[in-house]
Amino acid sequence: MVTYCGDEVASLVLDVGGSWTRVGYSGDDAPKCVVPTYVGCLDSTGDETNAKTIRDQDQDVDMTDATKQSEEVPEDSSAAAKPSKPKRYIGDTEISAVRPGMTLKSPLQDKIVQDWDLFEDVWSYCLHNRLRVNPKENPLFITEASWNVPAAREKLIELAFEKFESPAFYICKDAVLAAFAAGKSNALVLDCGGSTTSAVPVYDGYALKKGQLYQNIAGDFVSDQILAQIRRDYNLEVRSRYQVLKKNPVDVGQPANAVLRDFPSGKFTPSYHHYMQMQVIQEYKESVCQISESTYNENYLAARPQKPFEFPDGFNLQVGIERFRVPEVLFQPNQFITDKSKPVRQNGQVMDVSGMTPGPAVEGATTQTPSTSFNMWGVPQMIHNSINSCDIDLRPHLLTNVVLTGGSTLFPGFADRVNFELQSLAAGQRIKIHAPGNSIERKYGTWIGGSILSSLGSFHQLWISRQEYQESGAAIVNKKCQ
Protein backbone atom coordinates (compact mmCIF):
# COMPACT_ATOMS: atom_id res chain seq x y z
CA MET A 1 0.00 0.00 0.00
CA VAL A 2 1.09 3.56 -0.69
CA THR A 3 0.27 6.32 1.80
CA TYR A 4 -1.08 9.66 0.62
CA CYS A 5 -2.33 12.27 3.10
CA GLY A 6 -2.33 9.64 5.83
CA ASP A 7 -4.50 7.21 3.87
CA GLU A 8 -3.39 3.92 2.40
CA VAL A 9 -4.11 3.66 -1.32
CA ALA A 10 -3.58 0.49 -3.34
CA SER A 11 -1.51 0.96 -6.46
CA LEU A 12 -2.73 -0.39 -9.79
CA VAL A 13 -0.62 -3.08 -11.45
CA LEU A 14 -0.82 -3.33 -15.25
CA ASP A 15 0.87 -6.10 -17.19
CA VAL A 16 0.22 -5.56 -20.90
CA GLY A 17 1.42 -8.58 -22.85
CA GLY A 18 1.41 -9.31 -26.55
CA SER A 19 -1.77 -11.40 -26.35
CA TRP A 20 -3.32 -10.69 -22.94
CA THR A 21 -3.49 -7.76 -20.54
CA ARG A 22 -3.66 -8.35 -16.78
CA VAL A 23 -4.77 -5.62 -14.38
CA GLY A 24 -5.40 -5.52 -10.64
CA TYR A 25 -4.42 -4.12 -7.25
CA SER A 26 -1.09 -4.38 -5.48
CA GLY A 27 -1.09 -6.99 -2.74
CA ASP A 28 -3.64 -9.23 -4.47
CA ASP A 29 -2.87 -12.85 -5.31
CA ALA A 30 -4.17 -12.61 -8.89
CA PRO A 31 -5.26 -9.90 -11.34
CA LYS A 32 -8.84 -8.64 -11.13
CA CYS A 33 -9.33 -8.77 -14.87
CA VAL A 34 -7.60 -10.39 -17.82
CA VAL A 35 -8.53 -9.18 -21.30
CA PRO A 36 -7.14 -9.77 -24.80
CA THR A 37 -4.62 -7.16 -25.94
CA TYR A 38 -6.59 -6.58 -29.11
CA VAL A 39 -8.71 -3.64 -30.18
CA GLY A 40 -11.65 -3.93 -32.54
CA CYS A 41 -11.63 -1.00 -34.96
CA LEU A 42 -14.74 -0.11 -36.95
CA ASP A 43 -15.04 2.80 -39.35
CA SER A 44 -17.40 5.32 -37.79
CA THR A 45 -19.28 5.50 -41.09
CA GLY A 46 -19.74 1.73 -41.19
CA ASP A 47 -23.14 0.07 -40.97
CA GLU A 48 -23.73 -1.49 -37.54
CA THR A 49 -27.44 -2.09 -37.98
CA ASN A 50 -26.87 -5.80 -38.56
CA ALA A 51 -24.30 -6.17 -35.77
CA LYS A 52 -25.27 -8.76 -33.20
CA THR A 53 -23.44 -10.65 -30.49
CA ILE A 54 -22.73 -14.35 -30.16
CA ARG A 55 -23.88 -14.40 -26.56
CA ASP A 56 -27.23 -12.94 -25.61
CA GLN A 57 -25.77 -11.01 -22.72
CA ASP A 58 -22.97 -9.34 -24.73
CA GLN A 59 -23.06 -5.55 -24.88
CA ASP A 60 -21.04 -3.30 -27.16
CA VAL A 61 -18.54 -1.06 -25.45
CA ASP A 62 -17.54 1.89 -27.59
CA MET A 63 -14.13 3.10 -26.44
CA THR A 64 -14.57 6.47 -28.18
CA ASP A 65 -17.40 7.24 -25.76
CA ALA A 66 -16.65 4.89 -22.90
CA THR A 67 -17.67 7.32 -20.20
CA LYS A 68 -21.28 7.30 -21.38
CA GLN A 69 -21.62 3.55 -21.06
CA SER A 70 -21.91 3.73 -17.27
CA GLU A 71 -22.28 6.60 -14.86
CA GLU A 72 -19.88 4.81 -12.53
CA VAL A 73 -16.96 5.05 -14.91
CA PRO A 74 -14.72 8.04 -14.05
CA GLU A 75 -14.65 10.71 -16.71
CA ASP A 76 -11.66 10.59 -19.05
CA SER A 77 -11.42 13.64 -21.25
CA SER A 78 -8.81 11.92 -23.43
CA ALA A 79 -11.41 9.35 -24.50
CA ALA A 80 -13.79 11.93 -25.96
CA ALA A 81 -15.21 10.90 -29.30
CA LYS A 82 -13.83 12.47 -32.44
CA PRO A 83 -15.90 12.52 -35.63
CA SER A 84 -13.17 10.98 -37.78
CA LYS A 85 -11.98 8.45 -35.21
CA PRO A 86 -13.02 4.83 -35.78
CA LYS A 87 -15.14 3.20 -33.13
CA ARG A 88 -13.06 0.96 -30.90
CA TYR A 89 -14.06 -2.10 -28.91
CA ILE A 90 -12.03 -3.81 -26.19
CA GLY A 91 -12.65 -6.86 -24.04
CA ASP A 92 -13.30 -10.50 -24.85
CA THR A 93 -17.04 -10.23 -25.45
CA GLU A 94 -16.76 -6.91 -27.27
CA ILE A 95 -14.18 -7.99 -29.85
CA SER A 96 -15.93 -11.35 -30.30
CA ALA A 97 -19.22 -9.65 -31.19
CA VAL A 98 -20.34 -10.13 -34.78
CA ARG A 99 -19.72 -6.72 -36.35
CA PRO A 100 -19.36 -6.50 -40.13
CA GLY A 101 -16.20 -4.66 -41.14
CA MET A 102 -14.51 -4.71 -37.72
CA THR A 103 -10.74 -5.15 -37.85
CA LEU A 104 -8.78 -6.49 -34.87
CA LYS A 105 -5.41 -4.96 -34.11
CA SER A 106 -2.82 -5.37 -31.38
CA PRO A 107 -0.92 -2.27 -30.26
CA LEU A 108 2.23 -4.33 -29.60
CA GLN A 109 4.73 -6.38 -31.55
CA ASP A 110 7.28 -8.46 -29.66
CA LYS A 111 5.84 -6.79 -26.52
CA ILE A 112 6.98 -3.33 -27.71
CA VAL A 113 4.28 -0.69 -28.26
CA GLN A 114 3.74 0.15 -31.93
CA ASP A 115 0.39 1.99 -31.78
CA TRP A 116 0.13 4.34 -28.83
CA ASP A 117 -3.49 5.34 -29.48
CA LEU A 118 -4.65 1.73 -29.25
CA PHE A 119 -2.39 1.13 -26.26
CA GLU A 120 -3.94 4.09 -24.45
CA ASP A 121 -7.41 2.72 -25.20
CA VAL A 122 -6.47 -0.63 -23.64
CA TRP A 123 -5.32 1.16 -20.48
CA SER A 124 -8.46 3.27 -20.38
CA TYR A 125 -10.75 0.27 -20.80
CA CYS A 126 -9.03 -1.75 -18.08
CA LEU A 127 -8.93 1.08 -15.54
CA HIS A 128 -12.26 2.75 -16.21
CA ASN A 129 -14.54 0.00 -17.49
CA ARG A 130 -13.21 -3.06 -15.67
CA LEU A 131 -11.64 -1.86 -12.42
CA ARG A 132 -13.86 1.24 -12.36
CA VAL A 133 -11.24 3.36 -10.66
CA ASN A 134 -10.01 6.88 -11.11
CA PRO A 135 -6.28 6.66 -11.98
CA LYS A 136 -5.83 10.16 -10.56
CA GLU A 137 -6.13 8.58 -7.13
CA ASN A 138 -3.92 5.51 -7.59
CA PRO A 139 -0.22 5.09 -8.40
CA LEU A 140 0.44 3.09 -11.57
CA PHE A 141 2.88 0.17 -11.58
CA ILE A 142 3.59 -0.97 -15.15
CA THR A 143 5.48 -4.00 -16.42
CA GLU A 144 7.61 -3.88 -19.55
CA ALA A 145 9.56 -6.23 -21.78
CA SER A 146 13.16 -6.61 -20.65
CA TRP A 147 14.28 -5.37 -24.10
CA ASN A 148 12.06 -2.26 -24.08
CA VAL A 149 13.71 0.87 -25.49
CA PRO A 150 14.25 4.16 -23.59
CA ALA A 151 12.01 6.18 -25.93
CA ALA A 152 9.08 3.84 -25.29
CA ARG A 153 9.67 4.01 -21.53
CA GLU A 154 9.55 7.80 -21.66
CA LYS A 155 6.32 7.63 -23.64
CA LEU A 156 4.84 5.35 -20.96
CA ILE A 157 5.56 7.77 -18.13
CA GLU A 158 4.15 10.63 -20.20
CA LEU A 159 0.98 8.62 -20.74
CA ALA A 160 0.68 7.90 -17.02
CA PHE A 161 1.15 11.50 -15.88
CA GLU A 162 -0.23 13.54 -18.78
CA LYS A 163 -3.21 11.43 -19.91
CA PHE A 164 -4.20 9.55 -16.77
CA GLU A 165 -2.83 12.08 -14.25
CA SER A 166 -1.54 9.38 -11.92
CA PRO A 167 0.00 10.63 -8.65
CA ALA A 168 2.98 8.25 -8.95
CA PHE A 169 4.49 5.85 -11.45
CA TYR A 170 6.95 2.99 -11.69
CA ILE A 171 7.95 0.60 -14.45
CA CYS A 172 9.75 -2.72 -13.99
CA LYS A 173 11.05 -5.40 -16.32
CA ASP A 174 8.93 -8.52 -16.64
CA ALA A 175 11.76 -11.00 -16.08
CA VAL A 176 12.73 -9.33 -12.80
CA LEU A 177 9.13 -9.54 -11.59
CA ALA A 178 8.75 -13.20 -12.60
CA ALA A 179 11.94 -14.00 -10.66
CA PHE A 180 10.66 -11.97 -7.70
CA ALA A 181 7.37 -13.90 -7.73
CA ALA A 182 9.42 -17.11 -7.54
CA GLY A 183 11.33 -15.72 -4.55
CA LYS A 184 14.63 -15.38 -6.41
CA SER A 185 17.01 -12.49 -6.97
CA ASN A 186 19.18 -14.57 -9.32
CA ALA A 187 17.44 -16.54 -12.06
CA LEU A 188 17.21 -17.39 -15.72
CA VAL A 189 13.61 -16.53 -16.59
CA LEU A 190 12.08 -18.47 -19.49
CA ASP A 191 8.85 -16.71 -20.41
CA CYS A 192 6.78 -18.53 -23.03
CA GLY A 193 3.52 -16.68 -23.56
CA GLY A 194 1.25 -16.00 -26.50
CA SER A 195 3.28 -13.66 -28.69
CA THR A 196 6.89 -14.23 -27.57
CA THR A 197 9.25 -16.68 -25.94
CA SER A 198 12.17 -15.10 -24.11
CA ALA A 199 15.14 -16.11 -22.00
CA VAL A 200 16.44 -13.35 -19.73
CA PRO A 201 19.15 -13.64 -17.03
CA VAL A 202 18.42 -11.82 -13.78
CA TYR A 203 21.18 -11.12 -11.27
CA ASP A 204 20.76 -9.29 -7.96
CA GLY A 205 17.32 -8.14 -9.08
CA TYR A 206 18.47 -6.66 -12.40
CA ALA A 207 17.77 -7.98 -15.89
CA LEU A 208 21.11 -8.37 -17.66
CA LYS A 209 21.14 -6.99 -21.20
CA LYS A 210 23.81 -9.45 -22.14
CA GLY A 211 22.12 -12.75 -22.79
CA GLN A 212 18.59 -11.53 -23.50
CA LEU A 213 17.02 -13.65 -26.25
CA TYR A 214 13.49 -13.51 -27.59
CA GLN A 215 11.54 -14.72 -30.61
CA ASN A 216 7.93 -15.04 -31.71
CA ILE A 217 7.84 -18.85 -31.73
CA ALA A 218 5.37 -19.01 -28.84
CA GLY A 219 1.74 -19.89 -28.15
CA ASP A 220 0.19 -17.95 -31.02
CA PHE A 221 2.78 -19.37 -33.42
CA VAL A 222 1.88 -22.90 -32.29
CA SER A 223 -1.81 -22.10 -32.86
CA ASP A 224 -1.07 -21.07 -36.44
CA GLN A 225 0.85 -24.30 -36.99
CA ILE A 226 -2.08 -26.33 -35.62
CA LEU A 227 -4.52 -24.54 -37.92
CA ALA A 228 -2.31 -25.30 -40.94
CA GLN A 229 -1.95 -28.94 -39.86
CA ILE A 230 -5.73 -29.40 -39.55
CA ARG A 231 -6.28 -27.89 -42.99
CA ARG A 232 -3.62 -30.11 -44.52
CA ASP A 233 -4.33 -33.44 -42.81
CA TYR A 234 -8.12 -33.31 -42.61
CA ASN A 235 -8.91 -30.98 -45.52
CA LEU A 236 -10.93 -29.05 -42.96
CA GLU A 237 -11.53 -25.34 -42.61
CA VAL A 238 -12.03 -24.65 -38.91
CA ARG A 239 -15.38 -22.97 -38.37
CA SER A 240 -15.81 -20.50 -35.54
CA ARG A 241 -18.79 -20.33 -33.25
CA TYR A 242 -20.17 -17.21 -34.89
CA GLN A 243 -20.53 -19.18 -38.14
CA VAL A 244 -22.52 -22.09 -36.67
CA LEU A 245 -26.25 -21.80 -36.06
CA LYS A 246 -26.84 -25.44 -35.15
CA LYS A 247 -24.71 -28.58 -35.10
CA ASN A 248 -25.86 -32.17 -35.45
CA PRO A 249 -24.03 -35.22 -34.05
CA VAL A 250 -21.80 -37.16 -36.46
CA ASP A 251 -19.50 -40.16 -36.08
CA VAL A 252 -15.80 -39.71 -35.41
CA GLY A 253 -13.96 -38.51 -38.50
CA GLN A 254 -17.13 -37.94 -40.53
CA PRO A 255 -17.84 -34.57 -42.20
CA ALA A 256 -19.74 -32.06 -40.08
CA ASN A 257 -23.50 -31.79 -40.50
CA ALA A 258 -24.11 -28.28 -39.25
CA VAL A 259 -26.50 -25.48 -40.11
CA LEU A 260 -24.40 -22.39 -40.76
CA ARG A 261 -25.38 -18.76 -40.41
CA ASP A 262 -26.06 -17.05 -43.70
CA PHE A 263 -23.54 -14.24 -43.94
CA PRO A 264 -22.83 -12.36 -47.20
CA SER A 265 -19.41 -13.07 -48.67
CA GLY A 266 -16.72 -10.66 -47.51
CA LYS A 267 -18.82 -9.41 -44.60
CA PHE A 268 -16.08 -9.99 -42.03
CA THR A 269 -12.44 -9.00 -42.07
CA PRO A 270 -9.65 -11.62 -42.19
CA SER A 271 -8.31 -10.39 -38.82
CA TYR A 272 -11.67 -10.97 -37.11
CA HIS A 273 -12.18 -14.38 -38.69
CA HIS A 274 -8.63 -15.45 -37.78
CA TYR A 275 -9.07 -14.30 -34.18
CA MET A 276 -12.28 -16.30 -33.84
CA GLN A 277 -10.58 -19.37 -35.32
CA MET A 278 -7.77 -18.97 -32.79
CA GLN A 279 -10.31 -19.21 -29.96
CA VAL A 280 -11.23 -22.68 -31.22
CA ILE A 281 -7.57 -23.64 -31.63
CA GLN A 282 -6.85 -22.43 -28.09
CA GLU A 283 -9.42 -24.91 -26.78
CA TYR A 284 -7.83 -27.59 -28.96
CA LYS A 285 -4.38 -26.86 -27.50
CA GLU A 286 -5.59 -26.93 -23.93
CA SER A 287 -7.62 -30.11 -24.46
CA VAL A 288 -5.29 -32.40 -26.40
CA CYS A 289 -1.78 -31.01 -26.97
CA GLN A 290 1.23 -32.19 -25.01
CA ILE A 291 5.03 -31.95 -25.04
CA SER A 292 7.13 -35.10 -25.13
CA GLU A 293 8.85 -35.40 -21.74
CA SER A 294 12.07 -36.65 -23.34
CA THR A 295 13.63 -36.69 -26.82
CA TYR A 296 10.91 -36.72 -29.46
CA ASN A 297 10.41 -40.29 -30.69
CA GLU A 298 7.50 -40.64 -33.09
CA ASN A 299 7.28 -44.43 -32.83
CA TYR A 300 7.03 -44.27 -29.04
CA LEU A 301 4.60 -41.34 -28.96
CA ALA A 302 2.31 -42.90 -31.56
CA ALA A 303 1.50 -45.62 -29.02
CA ARG A 304 0.31 -43.07 -26.44
CA PRO A 305 -3.48 -42.79 -25.92
CA GLN A 306 -5.43 -40.62 -28.32
CA LYS A 307 -7.58 -37.74 -27.09
CA PRO A 308 -10.98 -36.67 -28.47
CA PHE A 309 -11.88 -33.17 -29.63
CA GLU A 310 -15.05 -31.74 -31.13
CA PHE A 311 -15.12 -28.58 -33.23
CA PRO A 312 -17.97 -26.03 -33.06
CA ASP A 313 -19.61 -27.44 -36.21
CA GLY A 314 -19.76 -30.94 -34.74
CA PHE A 315 -16.79 -32.47 -36.56
CA ASN A 316 -14.89 -34.60 -34.06
CA LEU A 317 -11.78 -36.72 -34.13
CA GLN A 318 -9.38 -38.73 -32.03
CA VAL A 319 -6.07 -36.86 -31.98
CA GLY A 320 -3.01 -39.09 -31.99
CA ILE A 321 0.61 -38.25 -32.74
CA GLU A 322 -0.37 -34.76 -33.96
CA ARG A 323 -0.97 -33.65 -30.39
CA PHE A 324 2.76 -34.12 -29.73
CA ARG A 325 4.13 -33.27 -33.16
CA VAL A 326 2.82 -29.74 -33.62
CA PRO A 327 3.78 -28.23 -30.22
CA GLU A 328 7.24 -29.78 -30.68
CA VAL A 329 7.95 -26.65 -32.73
CA LEU A 330 8.71 -24.93 -29.40
CA PHE A 331 11.62 -27.30 -28.83
CA GLN A 332 12.77 -28.13 -32.38
CA PRO A 333 11.57 -25.32 -34.66
CA ASN A 334 14.12 -26.11 -37.38
CA GLN A 335 12.46 -29.47 -37.92
CA PHE A 336 8.83 -28.95 -37.04
CA ILE A 337 7.69 -25.73 -38.72
CA THR A 338 5.20 -26.79 -41.39
CA ASP A 339 3.47 -23.49 -42.13
CA LYS A 340 6.26 -21.34 -43.52
CA SER A 341 3.98 -18.40 -44.35
CA LYS A 342 4.42 -16.97 -40.86
CA PRO A 343 7.56 -14.85 -40.36
CA VAL A 344 9.92 -15.68 -37.53
CA ARG A 345 11.42 -12.80 -35.56
CA GLN A 346 14.49 -13.17 -33.37
CA ASN A 347 15.57 -10.26 -31.16
CA GLY A 348 13.55 -7.92 -33.37
CA GLN A 349 14.95 -9.14 -36.71
CA VAL A 350 12.63 -10.76 -39.25
CA MET A 351 14.01 -14.03 -40.61
CA ASP A 352 12.95 -15.65 -43.87
CA VAL A 353 12.12 -19.32 -43.32
CA SER A 354 10.35 -19.86 -46.65
CA GLY A 355 13.33 -21.81 -47.99
CA MET A 356 13.44 -24.19 -45.06
CA THR A 357 12.58 -27.84 -45.63
CA PRO A 358 11.30 -29.53 -42.45
CA GLY A 359 13.31 -32.57 -41.48
CA PRO A 360 11.86 -35.97 -40.64
CA ALA A 361 10.04 -36.00 -37.32
CA VAL A 362 11.92 -38.91 -35.77
CA GLU A 363 14.50 -39.34 -33.07
CA GLY A 364 18.00 -38.68 -34.30
CA ALA A 365 16.86 -36.85 -37.44
CA THR A 366 19.26 -34.37 -38.99
CA THR A 367 18.23 -30.79 -38.32
CA GLN A 368 17.36 -28.87 -41.48
CA THR A 369 18.19 -25.19 -41.72
CA PRO A 370 16.70 -22.47 -43.90
CA SER A 371 18.36 -21.31 -47.10
CA THR A 372 19.35 -18.16 -45.21
CA SER A 373 21.48 -20.24 -42.81
CA PHE A 374 19.12 -19.04 -40.11
CA ASN A 375 19.03 -21.30 -37.07
CA MET A 376 15.93 -21.00 -34.91
CA TRP A 377 16.17 -21.53 -31.18
CA GLY A 378 14.27 -24.17 -29.31
CA VAL A 379 13.41 -23.43 -25.69
CA PRO A 380 16.37 -25.42 -24.25
CA GLN A 381 18.80 -23.75 -26.67
CA MET A 382 17.49 -20.31 -25.70
CA ILE A 383 18.10 -21.04 -22.02
CA HIS A 384 21.53 -22.54 -22.64
CA ASN A 385 22.66 -19.77 -25.02
CA SER A 386 21.42 -17.06 -22.68
CA ILE A 387 23.29 -18.52 -19.71
CA ASN A 388 26.47 -19.01 -21.73
CA SER A 389 26.36 -15.35 -22.77
CA CYS A 390 26.80 -14.34 -19.14
CA ASP A 391 29.99 -14.24 -17.11
CA ILE A 392 31.24 -17.69 -16.23
CA ASP A 393 30.92 -16.99 -12.50
CA LEU A 394 27.18 -16.34 -12.86
CA ARG A 395 26.31 -19.47 -14.81
CA PRO A 396 25.99 -21.90 -11.89
CA HIS A 397 23.61 -19.48 -10.13
CA LEU A 398 21.43 -19.28 -13.24
CA LEU A 399 21.40 -23.01 -13.98
CA THR A 400 20.11 -23.77 -10.50
CA ASN A 401 17.40 -21.11 -10.77
CA VAL A 402 15.61 -21.58 -14.09
CA VAL A 403 12.15 -20.03 -13.69
CA LEU A 404 9.35 -20.99 -16.09
CA THR A 405 6.52 -18.51 -16.57
CA GLY A 406 3.88 -17.77 -19.20
CA GLY A 407 0.77 -19.61 -20.32
CA SER A 408 2.50 -21.74 -22.96
CA THR A 409 4.68 -23.39 -20.30
CA LEU A 410 1.48 -25.08 -19.10
CA PHE A 411 1.63 -27.68 -21.87
CA PRO A 412 1.80 -31.04 -20.05
CA GLY A 413 5.40 -32.26 -20.17
CA PHE A 414 6.91 -28.80 -20.78
CA ALA A 415 8.88 -28.52 -17.52
CA ASP A 416 10.05 -32.15 -17.68
CA ARG A 417 11.29 -31.65 -21.23
CA VAL A 418 13.21 -28.50 -20.32
CA ASN A 419 14.91 -30.34 -17.48
CA PHE A 420 15.70 -33.34 -19.71
CA GLU A 421 17.24 -31.22 -22.47
CA LEU A 422 19.28 -29.05 -20.10
CA GLN A 423 20.76 -32.16 -18.50
CA SER A 424 22.21 -32.96 -21.93
CA LEU A 425 23.24 -29.43 -22.87
CA ALA A 426 24.88 -28.74 -19.50
CA ALA A 427 26.08 -32.23 -18.64
CA GLY A 428 27.63 -32.62 -15.21
CA GLN A 429 26.22 -29.36 -13.86
CA ARG A 430 23.54 -28.95 -11.24
CA ILE A 431 20.23 -27.85 -12.74
CA LYS A 432 17.04 -26.87 -10.97
CA ILE A 433 13.79 -25.88 -12.66
CA HIS A 434 11.26 -23.73 -10.81
CA ALA A 435 7.83 -24.27 -12.38
CA PRO A 436 4.87 -23.46 -10.09
CA GLY A 437 2.26 -26.20 -10.17
CA ASN A 438 -0.51 -23.64 -9.75
CA SER A 439 -1.61 -22.52 -13.22
CA ILE A 440 -2.47 -19.02 -11.95
CA GLU A 441 1.06 -18.52 -10.61
CA ARG A 442 2.56 -19.84 -13.85
CA LYS A 443 0.40 -17.77 -16.22
CA TYR A 444 0.50 -14.55 -14.23
CA GLY A 445 3.98 -14.73 -12.71
CA THR A 446 4.99 -11.29 -13.97
CA TRP A 447 1.83 -9.62 -12.68
CA ILE A 448 2.08 -11.40 -9.31
CA GLY A 449 5.67 -10.23 -8.95
CA GLY A 450 4.54 -6.66 -9.60
CA SER A 451 1.73 -7.03 -7.08
CA ILE A 452 4.13 -8.24 -4.38
CA LEU A 453 6.84 -5.68 -5.08
CA SER A 454 4.55 -2.65 -5.24
CA SER A 455 2.87 -3.61 -1.95
CA LEU A 456 6.10 -3.66 0.07
CA GLY A 457 6.58 -0.83 2.52
CA SER A 458 10.21 -0.45 1.44
CA PHE A 459 9.08 0.15 -2.14
CA HIS A 460 7.49 3.51 -1.29
CA GLN A 461 10.72 5.44 -1.86
CA LEU A 462 11.08 4.06 -5.40
CA TRP A 463 7.93 5.63 -6.84
CA ILE A 464 8.40 8.47 -9.32
CA SER A 465 6.15 11.25 -8.05
CA ARG A 466 4.34 13.77 -10.20
CA GLN A 467 6.58 16.50 -8.78
CA GLU A 468 9.73 14.62 -9.81
CA TYR A 469 8.30 14.15 -13.29
CA GLN A 470 7.49 17.85 -13.61
CA GLU A 471 10.96 18.83 -12.43
CA SER A 472 13.05 16.34 -14.42
CA GLY A 473 10.85 15.37 -17.36
CA ALA A 474 10.23 11.95 -18.87
CA ALA A 475 13.94 11.06 -18.88
CA ILE A 476 13.76 10.43 -15.13
CA VAL A 477 12.20 7.03 -15.83
CA ASN A 478 15.50 5.77 -17.27
CA LYS A 479 17.34 6.90 -14.13
CA LYS A 480 15.02 5.65 -11.40
CA CYS A 481 13.64 2.52 -13.08
CA GLN A 482 16.63 0.38 -14.03
Summary of the structure (lengths in Angstrom):
residues: 482
radius of gyration: 23.2
end to end distance: 21.8
largest distance: 70.5
contacts: 1623
relative contact order: 0.14
helix: 37%
strand: 20%
